[in-house]
Amino acid sequence: MTATRRVIVAVAALAASVAIEPSYQQAQAASQIAAVVNKTPITSSDVARRVAFLRLQRQKGDNKTALNQLVEEALKRDEIARVKMSVSTDDVEKAFARFAASNKLSPEQMTSILSQAGVGADHFKGYIAVQMSWPRLVNSRFGGNRGRMSSEDLVKRMMENNGQKPVTTEYFLQQIIFVVPDSKRKAILGKRKSEAENSRGKFPGCEQAKQFAATMLDVSVRDLGRVLAPELPEEWKPLIEKASSGTTSTLVTPRGVEFLAICNQRQVSDDHAAEVVFRAEDLGKQQETGKNPNEEKYLEELRNKAQIAYR
């Protein structure tokens, strides 16, 4: 289970809980410097919040583990700032809203829960920013071709697969969005969900989708084009695979209420599909082990050049 997935599960469990352990609620009375990384201080309060965050993920939560994580994040954050590859504040806020929506919570409710857990929304958002930005740096540094496999690597992987190209499903998708403004979310979300559900039974097909949307209020259509099965977003994949008709069931998102229309699907086995499948397999292995050799190499370089002082 990935770190972000552990957070989703943990927040959901916490949201359903009546009582929160006192250790999660109490912040340190006096904050002290625990370490300094390239002139950036890490305080004992930062460590306490990370301990609470680790416990929220049902991981070992002690000061040493927490401090080690914060030192690594400080190194990454400095490098992200140096090369100017940070995601925007808006990207972080949208990611935070997606975490909340995946737990059927508003951003305000999630902020409250994180505060009660002793983590705090700002600490979590800082974590999100690094998690989103760091892979971009690694790809830029070690994979200027955005992770594309060379012809030699592709042939090698196919030989390991008994000389066969893997087969995967190719989808052509449209995204139908029943827009819900943030200011009206509490008031109309239920109504919009009913409207979206009802429209699925009347959906005329992808060719007439935009004309169909024009007959309703605040409904937009986006052509997503060709998407291979391994590229499907995590939240949509099970809905697409279970779709018994031309549309998926609805999903509440930060934009409103959405469903996907499956315009066409077929089995494909070409070089591009093979590369996508092989890269997805590699990514799955990295997520299982929690290790990426390039990330570890990059981080070690930063650590060797850094000035780190523990107090």
C-alpha positions in Angstrom: 0.0 0.0 0.0 1.4 3.4 -1.0 1.9 6.2 1.5 -0.8 8.3 0.0 -3.2 5.4 0.0 -2.4 4.7 3.7 -3.3 8.3 4.4 -6.7 8.0 2.7 -7.5 4.8 4.7 -6.3 6.3 7.9 -8.2 9.5 7.5 -11.4 7.6 6.7 -11.0 5.5 9.8 -10.3 8.6 11.9 -13.3 10.4 10.5 -15.5 7.5 11.6 -13.9 7.4 15.1 -15.6 9.1 18.1 -12.5 9.4 20.2 -9.0 10.5 19.3 -6.1 9.5 21.4 -4.9 12.4 23.6 -1.3 12.1 22.2 -2.7 13.1 18.8 -4.4 16.2 20.2 -1.5 17.6 22.3 1.1 19.8 20.6 4.4 20.4 22.3 4.3 23.3 24.7 7.7 24.7 23.8 9.2 24.1 20.4 13.0 23.6 20.1 15.4 23.1 17.2 15.8 19.4 16.5 18.0 19.7 13.4 19.2 22.3 10.8 19.4 21.3 7.1 21.1 23.9 4.9 20.1 26.7 7.3 16.5 25.4 7.5 15.5 24.5 11.0 13.4 21.5 11.9 11.7 22.0 15.2 10.5 19.6 17.8 6.9 20.7 16.9 7.6 19.6 13.3 8.8 16.2 14.6 5.7 15.9 16.8 3.4 16.5 13.9 5.3 14.0 11.8 5.0 11.4 14.6 1.3 11.9 14.6 1.2 11.7 10.8 3.1 8.4 10.9 0.6 7.0 13.4 -2.2 8.2 11.3 -0.8 6.0 8.6 -0.6 3.1 11.0 3.2 3.2 10.8 5.9 3.2 13.4 5.7 6.6 14.9 8.8 7.6 16.9 10.9 10.7 17.0 13.9 9.2 15.1 11.9 8.0 12.2 10.0 11.3 12.0 13.2 13.4 12.1 14.8 11.3 9.4 11.8 11.8 7.1 11.8 15.5 7.8 15.5 15.8 7.0 15.0 14.0 3.7 12.1 16.3 2.9 14.1 19.3 3.7 16.8 18.2 1.3 14.2 17.5 -1.4 12.5 20.9 -0.8 15.8 22.8 -1.1 16.5 21.1 -4.4 13.0 21.6 -5.7 13.3 25.3 -4.9 16.8 25.5 -6.5 15.7 24.1 -9.9 12.3 25.9 -9.7 10.2 22.8 -10.3 7.8 23.1 -7.4 4.1 22.4 -8.1 1.9 25.4 -7.6 -0.1 26.2 -4.4 -3.2 25.7 -6.5 -2.0 22.1 -7.4 -1.5 21.4 -3.8 -4.9 22.7 -2.8 -6.6 20.6 -5.5 -4.7 17.5 -4.4 -5.8 18.2 -0.8 -9.4 18.6 -2.0 -9.1 15.2 -3.8 -7.9 13.5 -0.6 -10.9 15.0 1.2 -13.4 14.0 -1.5 -12.0 10.4 -1.6 -13.0 10.2 2.1 -16.4 11.9 1.4 -15.2 14.9 3.3 -15.0 18.6 2.5 -11.6 20.3 2.7 -12.8 22.0 5.9 -13.8 18.7 7.5 -10.5 17.2 6.6 -8.6 20.2 8.0 -10.5 19.7 11.3 -9.7 16.0 11.4 -6.0 16.5 10.7 -5.9 19.2 13.4 -7.5 16.8 15.9 -5.0 14.1 15.0 -2.1 16.5 15.8 -0.9 16.7 12.2 -2.4 19.9 10.9 -3.4 20.8 7.4 -0.3 22.8 6.7 2.0 19.9 7.6 0.0 17.6 5.3 0.0 20.1 2.5 3.8 20.5 2.8 4.1 16.8 2.5 1.8 16.7 -0.6 3.9 19.5 -2.3 7.1 17.5 -1.9 5.5 14.2 -3.0 4.1 15.9 -6.1 7.3 17.8 -7.0 10.1 15.4 -6.3 9.2 12.8 -9.0 9.4 15.6 -11.6 12.9 16.3 -10.5 14.0 12.7 -10.6 12.4 12.3 -14.1 14.1 15.4 -15.3 17.5 14.4 -13.9 17.5 10.7 -14.9 14.9 10.5 -17.6 14.7 13.5 -19.9 12.6 11.3 -22.2 9.9 11.2 -19.6 10.6 7.6 -18.7 10.4 6.3 -22.3 12.0 2.9 -22.8 14.8 2.5 -25.3 14.3 0.1 -28.2 16.9 -2.1 -26.7 15.1 -2.2 -23.3 11.7 -2.8 -25.0 13.1 -5.8 -27.0 14.8 -7.2 -23.8 11.6 -7.0 -21.9 9.7 -8.7 -24.7 12.3 -11.5 -24.8 11.7 -12.0 -21.0 8.0 -12.3 -21.9 8.7 -15.2 -24.2 9.1 -12.9 -27.2 5.5 -11.7 -26.9 4.2 -8.2 -26.7 1.7 -7.8 -23.8 -1.9 -7.3 -24.6 -3.9 -4.5 -22.9 -7.2 -2.7 -23.3 -7.4 0.6 -25.2 -10.2 2.9 -24.3 -11.5 6.1 -26.0 -13.2 8.1 -23.3 -15.2 11.2 -22.7 -15.6 12.9 -19.3 -19.1 14.3 -18.5 -18.9 16.8 -15.6 -21.9 18.2 -13.7 -20.2 21.2 -12.3 -20.7 22.1 -8.6 -19.2 25.5 -7.5 -17.4 25.4 -4.2 -19.8 28.1 -2.8 -22.8 25.9 -3.5 -21.3 22.4 -2.8 -23.2 21.7 0.4 -26.5 23.0 -1.0 -26.7 21.3 -4.4 -24.3 18.4 -4.4 -27.0 15.8 -3.7 -29.3 17.3 -6.4 -26.4 17.3 -8.9 -25.6 13.7 -8.1 -29.2 12.7 -8.9 -29.1 14.7 -12.1 -25.9 13.0 -13.2 -27.3 9.5 -12.4 -30.5 10.2 -14.3 -28.6 11.5 -17.3 -26.6 8.2 -17.7 -29.7 6.4 -18.8 -30.4 9.0 -21.5 -26.8 9.3 -22.7 -27.0 9.3 -26.5 -23.4 8.3 -27.2 -20.2 10.1 -27.6 -20.9 11.7 -31.0 -24.0 13.5 -29.6 -22.5 14.1 -26.1 -21.9 17.8 -26.4 -25.3 18.5 -27.8 -26.8 16.4 -25.0 -24.8 18.4 -22.4 -26.0 21.7 -23.9 -29.6 20.8 -22.9 -28.7 20.8 -19.2 -27.4 23.4 -16.8 -23.6 23.7 -16.1 -22.6 20.4 -17.7 -19.4 20.1 -19.6 -17.8 17.4 -21.8 -14.1 16.7 -22.2 -12.6 14.4 -24.8 -10.0 12.3 -23.1 -9.0 10.5 -26.2 -7.0 7.2 -26.2 -6.2 5.8 -22.8 -4.6 2.4 -22.2 -5.7 0.4 -19.2 -2.5 0.8 -17.2 -2.8 4.6 -17.6 -6.3 4.8 -16.1 -6.5 7.1 -13.1 -6.7 5.0 -9.9 -10.1 6.4 -8.9 -11.7 5.7 -12.3 -10.2 2.3 -13.1 -12.6 0.1 -11.1 -15.6 2.1 -12.4 -14.5 1.7 -16.0 -13.7 -2.1 -15.6 -17.2 -2.6 -14.0 -19.1 -0.5 -16.5 -21.9 -2.7 -17.9 -23.1 -0.1 -20.5 -21.5 2.8 -22.3 -21.0 4.9 -19.1 -19.5 4.4 -15.7 -21.2 5.1 -12.4 -20.9 8.6 -11.1 -18.0 9.9 -8.9 -17.9 12.9 -6.7 -14.8 15.0 -7.4 -13.6 18.5 -6.5 -15.2 19.7 -9.8 -18.6 18.3 -9.0 -20.2 15.0 -10.1 -18.8 13.1 -13.1 -19.1 10.0 -15.1 -17.1 8.7 -18.0 -18.5 7.6 -21.4 -16.7 4.7 -23.0 -16.8 5.6 -26.7 -14.9 2.6 -27.8 -12.6 -0.2 -26.4 -10.5 -2.9 -27.9 -7.5 -5.1 -27.2 -4.2 -3.8 -28.5 -0.7 -5.2 -28.7 1.7 -2.7 -30.3 5.0 -1.2 -29.3 3.4 1.7 -27.4 1.0 -0.6 -25.5 3.9 -2.8 -24.6 5.9 0.1 -23.3 3.0 1.3 -21.2 2.4 -2.1 -19.7 6.1 -2.7 -18.9 6.4 0.8 -17.3 3.3 0.1 -15.2 4.8 -3.1 -14.0 8.0 -1.3 -13.0 6.1 1.4 -11.2 4.1 -1.3 -9.4 7.3 -2.9 -8.2 8.6 0.4 -7.0 5.5 1.1 -5.1 5.6 -2.3 -3.4 9.1 -1.9 -2.3 8.9 1.9 -1.7 12.2 2.3 -3.5 13.3 3.9 -6.7 17.1 3.5 -7.4 17.2 6.9 -9.1 15.5 8.7 -6.2 17.9 7.1 -3.7 20.9 8.0 -5.8 19.7 11.7 -6.2 18.9 11.9 -2.5 22.3 10.5 -1.5 24.0 13.2 -3.7 22.0 15.9 -1.9 22.8 14.5 1.5 26.6 14.4 0.7 26.6 18.1 -0.3 24.3 19.3 2.5 25.1 20.8 5.8 23.0 18.8 8.4 23.4 19.5 12.1 21.4 17.6 14.7 20.7 19.3 18.1 
